[in-house]
Amino acid sequence: MNQTELIVALDFPNDTTAWNLVQTLKNYPVIYKVGLELYLSAGSAFVKKLKENKNRAFLDLKFYDIPNTVAKAAQQVALLKADMFTAHLSGGEKMFGAIKEELKHLPAPIPKTLGVSVLTSFDEREWNTQTIALSGSASSISESVIRLIEKADLWGVDGVVCSAHELIHIRKKYPNLYLVIPGIRPEGSVTHDQARIMTPKQASQEGANAIVIGRPITQTHDPAKITEQVLRDIGQ
Ligand code: C5P
């Protein structure tokens, strides 16, 4: 079986609660995802603390700005020694080119750049309205996702975040992209607001390089137990 990494989403409002979970999981080989909420409350100091304590860190701030601004932000990600970060593929070829150019001058290891295609919170109707606003004609979500990921591959982006729904198709077409899959639910756990879910085992079998799990781990009485079970399911 393909070996898949487990990314735990630290969706917490402050350093203390997030760090408690990191302490609880300190014996497990997981990657911690820091998103906007935790970054805005605990800052880059939290990422530094993660790295100083020999953890892997994924900075999920979904950059989208002019190429120079995003390239300089990517440089800061690298200086923090984060292992991966996200940027919107709709930022375009020049934005990703600038990131690549900036990172190539830095000493290894450089962070993986992951592209975000269409946010999974969009439904078809809203995406139609959005694409009409952008281009004058409507596109379906899957068309847009497929086209954007095709570009990601062309531009030499390291990987993409994609939904479980698209995983099998994208894996087949792009064997070298690092695929990160959110919306994962261990068997028997609550679905929350995730519309299209998949189990860790299924995602691993379909070729996910990493799966993202938040609430089923962060909001349970025994996070270590669930983590252990998931790691077993994904061949870690
Ligand atoms: O709690 P849950 O497992 O649903 O959390 C999933 C994490 O993955 C959250 O941090 C969420 O922002 C993120 N995510 C997602 N869907 C995407 C991209 C990221 O749920 N398409």
Residues whose N, C-alpha, C, O or C-beta is under 5 A from the ligand:
A	BS01	C5P	A9 D11 T120 P182 G183 I184 V212 I213 G214 R215
